Every structure is written in structure tokens, then in C-alpha cells.
């Protein structure tokens, strides 16, 4: 007597030998094909090729990405978006990972935010929000576009942004917004500024369009500018033949003359002294 667990297999094998069980034609061929298919699928899964297989299969089925619609972009080229997505003409919309695609697009310098949707069977819809350039930061020999908070957007690569204010020196990027808020109170001066120069990351020099440099104090820059405003209104100081206006001392304003003005002043003093000496001899 066979154990209970072996009795049914034994009866099946006996019936198969006696011819009482007929195996359909091509069963062996189908079984072998199934075995090879299962082995191949196992190899694909173990080798990490399942996604590639699914992508190729669904692409052939009509889900290959044919178009990328980009909206909200001004500085970001649609070509850059397509390149970041890594589309090769066979990429399937079904297997596209939206999280990975968004992270790739967010790596573009001008992109602040990105919303990506699939539109079946073959379109990707991309809506962008871009960063805003606040100014140009010169650090060493490099020029970079910066946001209001000082974050670098991208290197300055064209003349498109030359109308933006120029901030020069270490720390000028992160302190630009604070200075801009002070200068908002004096719009007529802002129009004449050609460069905002950060000195030792402590205070600012302002270079005007006529070459005059206004030296601001480390603290209370707004009060110093108010003092300059009054003097300019009364005596048109900033339009005179001067080189610097030093506002660093709270109790005085120091004016520096240009080389030409200084020479003319020295000549005038010498001429006056000669005239006084001549009067003294004549008397």
C-alpha cells in the first residue's frame, strides 16, 4: 500500500500508461514555450529590464510621446524642457514617471515650479513658473543674474538684462534688497545710479552716471541720503565738478573735487596770492 499522498499521482501515471488518458497534440511544445517564456520573464525582472520592455511594448501600441506643450515659460526654451525629459522618440507616455520628470525640469535654472500632466495617448503638458531677475551681481570677473533675496539664477549671457541694477562686491547679492528699499524713497537718485558697490560687506558706495561716488555710512544710510537730498536741492551738488560725496560722518559732508576741478582751484588760489602780493608791493 502506498502512502496516501502518493496514491493519486500513482493512479494518474497508471492511467497514462494504459492509454486511458489522452494528452492533446502539441502539449509538449506549448509547455516548452511556456517554460521558456517564464524563464525569459524572470530574467527580464531580475535584470531590471521590465520597465524597458513595458516602454517598448506600449510605444509600439501607440503611446509613444509625440508632443510636449510648454506654457508659462519666458526664459526657458521648450527645447531645454524636452532635453531634460530625455525623450528619444520612443519614450512611452504610460511608463513616464511624472515625479522624475518634474525633478528634471526643476533643475533648469529659471524654473521656480513645474506642473506636468499626461494627455493620452501621446502628449505631455508642462506649465512653468519662472524666477524673476532682480539685479546683476558682479563678483570678481563674473556677472550673474540674482533674485530679490540674492539667490543666483544664471550667469549673465546676453544684453537683455543690462537695464537691471548692478551690485558689485562680496555681500552685495544678499544685501541688495535692503539697499533698494532705502533708495525707493529717492526715485530721482535711483535713475542716475550706475552701480551699487558693497565695501567690505559693511556699507555701500553708489556710483552715479556722471562719475560721482556717494559714500554711504554703515548705519542710518537713509538719514545720510536725506541730508544729501537737501544739499542737492539747495546747491545742485551732484551736478557740480566733484568726484566724491562722503556721508560716512554724521556731522559733516566731505566733498572731493575731480582732478580738473582741483587743478583749477589750485590755480585760482595761486592767482589770488600773486594778486595780493602785487597789491602789497604797490602799496
C-alpha atoms as one frame of an Amber mdcrd trajectory, in Angstrom:
protein
   0.000   0.000   0.000   1.319   3.396  -0.980   1.157   6.347   1.360  -1.986
   8.451   0.896  -0.064  11.370  -0.568   1.273   9.201  -3.436  -1.898   7.326
  -4.339  -3.425   9.931  -6.704  -0.170  10.534  -8.670   0.251   6.739  -8.969
  -3.274   6.272 -10.347  -2.700   9.139 -12.853   0.577   7.602 -14.048  -1.039
   4.119 -14.414  -3.924   5.550 -16.455  -1.461   7.430 -18.625   0.480   4.220
 -19.335  -2.689   2.258 -20.067  -3.850   4.853 -22.562  -6.934   5.829 -20.603
  -5.675   9.479 -20.511  -5.009  11.127 -23.875  -2.686  14.130 -23.979  -3.745
  16.743 -26.602  -1.396  17.294 -29.573   1.351  19.929 -29.228   1.009  19.972
 -25.419   4.712  19.392 -25.079   5.529  22.189 -27.484   3.256  24.601 -25.653
   4.645  23.547 -22.312   8.199  24.100 -23.518   7.257  27.516 -24.925   5.614
  28.445 -21.637   8.725  27.351 -19.780  10.963  29.475 -21.998   8.584  32.441
 -21.664   8.568  32.191 -17.873  12.340  31.870 -17.842  12.692  34.936 -20.079
  10.278  36.976 -17.953  12.178  36.015 -14.829  15.424  37.124 -16.465  13.888
  40.454 -17.506  12.633  41.119 -13.984  15.867  40.104 -12.312  17.926  42.138
 -14.787  15.854  45.302 -14.218  14.622  45.444 -17.812  10.907  45.193 -17.105
  10.345  48.941 -17.495  12.220  48.998 -20.799  10.150  46.077 -22.024   6.919
  47.790 -20.974   8.056  51.042 -22.588   8.875  49.400 -25.903   5.636  47.454
 -25.877   3.387  50.427 -25.105   5.270  52.686 -27.522   4.622  50.288 -30.359
   0.985  50.155 -29.256   0.607  53.915 -29.945   1.609  55.541 -26.639   4.978
  56.963 -27.747   5.265  60.648 -26.736   4.836  62.779 -29.836   4.412  66.301
 -28.416   5.385  68.382 -25.398   3.289  71.508 -24.750   5.101  74.113 -22.604
   3.319  77.148 -21.097   4.372  79.911 -18.703   7.936  79.997 -20.000   9.729
  83.213 -20.918  13.410  82.481 -20.372  13.178  78.672 -20.521  13.317  77.180
 -24.010  10.913  74.310 -24.818  13.933  72.535 -26.301  15.592  72.607 -22.879
  12.466  71.057 -21.358  12.439  68.243 -23.920  16.131  67.589 -23.351  15.638
  67.444 -19.582  12.880  64.878 -20.039  15.256  62.729 -22.072  12.727  61.964
 -24.795  14.116  59.909 -27.674  11.076  59.378 -29.896  10.282  56.010 -28.325
   9.525  57.119 -24.764   6.130  55.829 -23.683   3.612  58.099 -22.026   2.386
  55.183 -19.908   5.764  54.398 -18.345   6.829  58.051 -17.900   7.401  58.789
 -14.193   5.909  62.244 -13.528   7.925  62.699 -10.319  11.208  62.069 -12.091
  10.135  64.281 -14.997   9.250  67.171 -12.669  12.563  66.901 -10.796  14.434
  67.007 -14.102  12.607  70.160 -15.234  13.027  71.823 -11.822  16.801  71.539
 -12.340  16.622  74.149 -15.129  17.999  77.500 -13.856  14.947  79.693 -14.496
  12.291  77.226 -13.304  10.674  78.064  -9.960   7.869  75.499 -10.170   6.558
  72.981 -12.705   3.258  71.165 -13.158   3.288  68.157 -15.525   0.302  66.194
 -16.837  -0.145  63.291 -19.206  -2.654  63.742 -22.014  -3.281  60.380 -23.626
  -2.291  58.938 -25.930   0.890  60.890 -26.737   1.109  64.427 -25.232   2.856
  65.890 -22.174   1.507  69.195 -20.837   4.054  71.295 -18.883   3.181  74.534
 -17.063   6.101  76.529 -15.663   6.508  79.327 -13.127   9.827  81.113 -13.614
  12.141  83.088 -11.356  12.332  86.884 -11.635  15.645  88.623 -12.148  16.090
  91.453  -9.642  19.596  92.619 -10.483  23.063  91.818 -11.783  25.712  90.767
  -9.292  29.369  91.263 -10.176  31.665  89.039  -8.119  35.233  89.078  -9.360
  35.064  88.902 -13.138  31.763  87.039 -13.190  28.336  88.557 -13.764  25.268
  86.691 -12.510  21.548  87.371 -12.512  20.121  87.283  -8.992  16.682  87.154
  -7.412  15.454  89.659  -4.858  16.769  87.519  -1.986  20.205  87.242  -3.600
  19.891  83.706  -4.971  21.771  83.254  -8.238  19.581  82.399 -11.230  22.124
  82.040 -14.015  25.221  83.720 -15.469  24.555  86.898 -17.426  24.737  85.704
 -21.009  23.050  88.436 -23.078  22.322  92.174 -23.237  18.643  91.567 -22.438
  19.068  92.348 -18.738  21.515  95.246 -18.889  18.803  97.647 -17.645  18.781
  95.868 -14.277  20.693  97.484 -11.383  24.306  96.397 -10.912  25.519  95.270
  -7.482  29.251  94.823  -7.039  31.317  93.039  -4.429  31.155  90.372  -1.748
  27.843  90.504   0.112  26.228  92.778  -2.464  23.897  89.977  -3.556  22.352
  89.278  -0.154  22.138  92.962   0.881  20.802  94.360  -2.389  17.129  94.269
  -1.415  17.709  96.238   1.807  19.543  98.988  -0.089  16.849  99.011  -2.743
  14.204  99.687  -0.086  16.190 102.729   1.111  16.605 104.069  -2.423  12.873
 103.658  -3.095  12.446 106.874  -1.068  14.572 108.772  -3.582  13.469 107.680
  -7.086  15.183 110.608  -8.822  18.542 109.398  -7.495  17.890 105.782  -8.442
  17.564 106.786 -12.085  21.113 108.145 -12.015  22.791 105.174 -10.315  25.066
 103.045 -12.465  26.487 100.743  -9.778  25.944  99.815  -6.135  29.305  98.836
  -4.651  29.485  96.830  -1.430  32.544  97.818   0.629  33.987  95.150   2.966
  30.446  93.738   3.275  29.708  96.572   5.708  28.457  99.567   3.774  27.731
 100.878   0.248  29.242 103.220  -2.314  26.906 104.473  -5.042  28.366 105.340
  -8.457  26.290 107.868 -10.423  26.017 108.303 -14.187  28.288 111.395 -14.132
  31.063 109.543 -12.285  30.332 110.908  -8.804  30.703 108.366  -5.996  28.446
 108.742  -2.960  29.906 107.018   0.112  27.167 105.898   2.478  27.686 105.149
   6.179  27.408 101.656   7.624  24.326 102.661   9.613  21.496 105.148   9.001
  22.023 105.327   5.256  18.510 106.732   4.829  19.275 109.712   7.082  22.520
 110.384   5.217  20.692 110.357   1.892  18.103 112.784   3.238  20.928 115.150
   4.132  22.359 114.780   0.626  18.926 115.388  -0.867  18.572 118.733   0.930
  22.006 119.891  -0.150  21.403 118.840  -3.727  18.060 120.673  -3.790  19.688
 123.834  -2.469  23.006 123.849  -4.343  22.676 121.232  -7.108  25.615 119.475
  -5.515  25.563 116.316  -7.614  25.791 118.270 -10.864  28.954 120.131  -9.868
  32.507 119.250 -10.874  33.079 116.882  -7.978  34.397 113.346  -7.628  33.055
 112.083  -4.290  30.456 112.904  -1.658  31.372 111.285   1.650  28.417 110.858
   4.005  30.092 108.481   6.458  30.385 111.108   9.233  27.087 112.161  10.777
  28.166 115.767  11.494  29.599 116.712   8.101  29.629 116.082   4.382  33.050
 115.844   2.728  33.279 116.772  -0.935  36.072 115.505  -3.169  36.876 117.501
  -6.306  37.758 115.989  -9.657  41.344 116.311 -10.847  40.382 119.103 -13.206
  38.423 120.975 -10.554  41.238 120.593  -8.024  43.765 121.932 -10.523  41.546
 124.892 -11.329  41.071 125.556  -7.621  44.841 125.471  -7.000  45.431 127.800
  -9.927  42.801 130.200  -8.611  44.413 130.207  -5.152  47.865 130.869  -6.634
  46.487 133.685  -8.792  44.834 135.266  -5.770  48.044 135.058  -3.746  50.022
 136.684  -6.556  47.438 139.430  -6.795  47.587 140.082  -3.051  51.402 140.193
  -3.114  51.331 142.623  -6.014  48.924 144.901  -4.157  51.172 144.761  -1.126
  54.213 145.885  -3.087  52.282 148.677  -4.807  51.015 149.974  -1.501
